[in-house]
Amino acid sequence: MIPVEEFQERATSWLAEHRHLAPRDYGAICPPELIEPAVRWQQLLYQHGYAGIHWPTEFGGQGLSPAHNAVWQLECAKAGVPAVLNMVGLVLTGGAVQMFGTPEQKQRHLHATLRAEQVWCQLFSEPGAGSDLGGLSTKAERDGDRFIVNGQKVWCSGGRISDWGILMARTNPDAAKHDGISFFLCPMDLPGIEVRPLRQMTGGSEFDEVFFTDVELPAEHLLGPLHGGWNVAMSVLTNERGHIGTAVIGLERRLEQMAAMAEGTELSPTGIQDLTTLYGKGLAYRAMASRQGPSASTAASLLKLGITEMMFAAAVLRTEIAGADAMLADSAAAQGLLSAPGGRIAGGTSQVQRNIIGERLLGLPREPRPSS
Ligand SMILES: Cc1cc2nc3c(=O)[nH]c(=O)nc-3n(C[C@H](O)[C@H](O)[C@H](O)COP(=O)(O)OP(=O)(O)OC[C@H]3O[C@@H](n4cnc5c(N)ncnc54)[C@H](O)[C@@H]3O)c2cc1C
């Protein structure tokens, strides 16, 4: 296996040569309007051996280690390009199919996802089930060799630009709530699926509502055990939190930009203090993220909480430094502020991360749970 340092050098020079072909670094979720350049970028990564860095070669990956993957993410962040097309396909779905997929499912989805032939979205949240995902009510009823799906999903990032979705649905309404859920790989073009865009306060429209009306989903798309979807989802979500943790690298770059911006500005003593505190936190989280091993752990919650709260604080401070006028004159500054709260909600809210940290890391008494 190529040593990490050598791989890093190779990646750095490849990125220097090819970064002009990439869309801007949009983070974990590809905005609908960038899907075409993002797909071309993912295809280029695949052709040049930078897709699925730590996926086994039998699934189309590079067979390298998580340390190589971390270095790739770091170099992409420094170059200001996305490391993967989107997190749902390349982190969540890829991880879930490798862990729980049948040989046919692996064959069908893993290479194709690396080559961006299958773009994925996440169909978990519902109007009545977000933090309490176990309360979801979309139903999938077995009918011979298919399931009939009825219900509604919401906050589906990039639903309208996706070919497939990872779907959680209730298959046994009589079981205790977490025991009656199954996990599916769902083609988005099945008859009866209707995707409706939602408008955000940024003015953009990155999310969709997705309605299922008597959708006939072939049973071969069940991933993992029937009624055992909760465990599949939990492993997927812990991957998501771990991935959000790597965003600290991008954050450090943003903090550096902010420090540079402050250079020409008269900062108040408290402004200087806030800026240096945030910068120090950024470095600490980066160090912590680099120690996070390949297996997801509760530390992922710590990183997810710390980083997204820090990004929010950074956006607020940036606004203060830029001044109120910049909110009218500079749409990037306004966009940054308006989109900042989303990170504290996506992938499990800050309050829910605090519960996990309190209970599992600190051993505090359990929070009351909604009735099961
Ligand atoms: C940018 C972004 C992208 C997203 N993309 C997707 C996607 O692609 N697919 C998808 O399925 N979903 C997606 N979501 C939805 C996201 O997963 C949910 O918004 C999130 O899980 C919270 O659920 P909710 O909105 O229903 O809020 P609720 O769960 O109703 O929470 C409301 C408030 O109550 C608090 N709260 C709830 N339970 C507890 C508790 N036990 N203890 C303490 N406080 C609690 C929460 O912290 C929050 O402040 C996305 C969200 C965002 C912001």
The ligand as a MOL file (V3000), in Angstrom:
LIG
                    3D

  0  0  0     0  0            999 V3000
M  V30 BEGIN CTAB
M  V30 COUNTS 53 58 0 0 0
M  V30 BEGIN ATOM
M  V30 1 C -29.3970 21.2000 6.1970 0
M  V30 2 C -30.3110 20.0300 6.5150 0
M  V30 3 C -30.3100 18.9340 5.6730 0
M  V30 4 C -31.1710 17.8410 5.9560 0
M  V30 5 N -31.2030 16.8040 5.0530 0
M  V30 6 C -32.0250 15.7640 5.3220 0
M  V30 7 C -32.1160 14.6830 4.3680 0
M  V30 8 O -31.4900 14.7020 3.2950 0
M  V30 9 N -32.9340 13.6540 4.6510 0
M  V30 10 C -33.6560 13.5860 5.8090 0
M  V30 11 O -34.3310 12.5810 6.0270 0
M  V30 12 N -33.6380 14.6100 6.7130 0
M  V30 13 C -32.8380 15.6970 6.4840 0
M  V30 14 N -32.8110 16.7540 7.3670 0
M  V30 15 C -33.7310 16.7250 8.5080 0
M  V30 16 C -33.0360 16.5530 9.8540 0
M  V30 17 O -32.5320 15.2480 10.0080 0
M  V30 18 C -34.0770 16.8850 10.9400 0
M  V30 19 O -34.4260 18.2400 10.7690 0
M  V30 20 C -33.5380 16.6610 12.3240 0
M  V30 21 O -33.3750 15.2900 12.5790 0
M  V30 22 C -34.4480 17.2850 13.4030 0
M  V30 23 O -35.7490 16.8260 13.2460 0
M  V30 24 P -36.9840 17.8410 13.1930 0
M  V30 25 O -36.6740 18.9080 12.1970 0
M  V30 26 O -38.2110 17.0330 13.0050 0
M  V30 27 O -37.0040 18.5490 14.6230 0
M  V30 28 P -37.6120 17.9390 15.9580 0
M  V30 29 O -37.1080 16.5620 16.1640 0
M  V30 30 O -39.0870 18.1390 15.9500 0
M  V30 31 O -36.9480 18.8740 17.0510 0
M  V30 32 C -37.4680 20.1780 17.3690 0
M  V30 33 C -36.6340 20.7370 18.5010 0
M  V30 34 O -36.7570 19.9020 19.6780 0
M  V30 35 C -35.4860 19.4710 20.1220 0
M  V30 36 N -35.5520 18.0850 20.6230 0
M  V30 37 C -36.1870 17.0380 20.0030 0
M  V30 38 N -36.0220 15.9160 20.7290 0
M  V30 39 C -35.2580 16.2480 21.8150 0
M  V30 40 C -34.7440 15.5130 22.9230 0
M  V30 41 N -34.9630 14.2040 23.0660 0
M  V30 42 N -33.9980 16.1800 23.8460 0
M  V30 43 C -33.7450 17.5190 23.7020 0
M  V30 44 N -34.2290 18.2690 22.6680 0
M  V30 45 C -34.9650 17.6410 21.7350 0
M  V30 46 C -34.5950 19.5440 18.8870 0
M  V30 47 O -33.2180 19.6750 19.2460 0
M  V30 48 C -35.1280 20.7680 18.1760 0
M  V30 49 O -34.5650 21.9530 18.7400 0
M  V30 50 C -32.0050 17.8600 7.1080 0
M  V30 51 C -31.9990 18.9790 7.9550 0
M  V30 52 C -31.1790 20.0650 7.6500 0
M  V30 53 C -31.2210 21.2510 8.5650 0
M  V30 END ATOM
M  V30 BEGIN BOND
M  V30 1 1 1 2
M  V30 2 1 2 3
M  V30 3 2 2 52
M  V30 4 2 3 4
M  V30 5 1 4 5
M  V30 6 1 4 50
M  V30 7 2 5 6
M  V30 8 1 6 7
M  V30 9 1 6 13
M  V30 10 2 7 8
M  V30 11 1 7 9
M  V30 12 1 9 10
M  V30 13 2 10 11
M  V30 14 1 10 12
M  V30 15 2 12 13
M  V30 16 1 13 14
M  V30 17 1 14 15
M  V30 18 1 14 50
M  V30 19 1 15 16
M  V30 20 1 16 17
M  V30 21 1 16 18
M  V30 22 1 18 19
M  V30 23 1 18 20
M  V30 24 1 20 21
M  V30 25 1 20 22
M  V30 26 1 22 23
M  V30 27 1 23 24
M  V30 28 2 24 25
M  V30 29 1 24 26
M  V30 30 1 24 27
M  V30 31 1 27 28
M  V30 32 2 28 29
M  V30 33 1 28 30
M  V30 34 1 28 31
M  V30 35 1 31 32
M  V30 36 1 32 33
M  V30 37 1 33 34
M  V30 38 1 33 48
M  V30 39 1 34 35
M  V30 40 1 35 36
M  V30 41 1 35 46
M  V30 42 1 36 37
M  V30 43 1 36 45
M  V30 44 2 37 38
M  V30 45 1 38 39
M  V30 46 1 39 40
M  V30 47 2 39 45
M  V30 48 1 40 41
M  V30 49 2 40 42
M  V30 50 1 42 43
M  V30 51 2 43 44
M  V30 52 1 44 45
M  V30 53 1 46 47
M  V30 54 1 46 48
M  V30 55 1 48 49
M  V30 56 2 50 51
M  V30 57 1 51 52
M  V30 58 1 52 53
M  V30 END BOND
M  V30 END CTAB
M  END
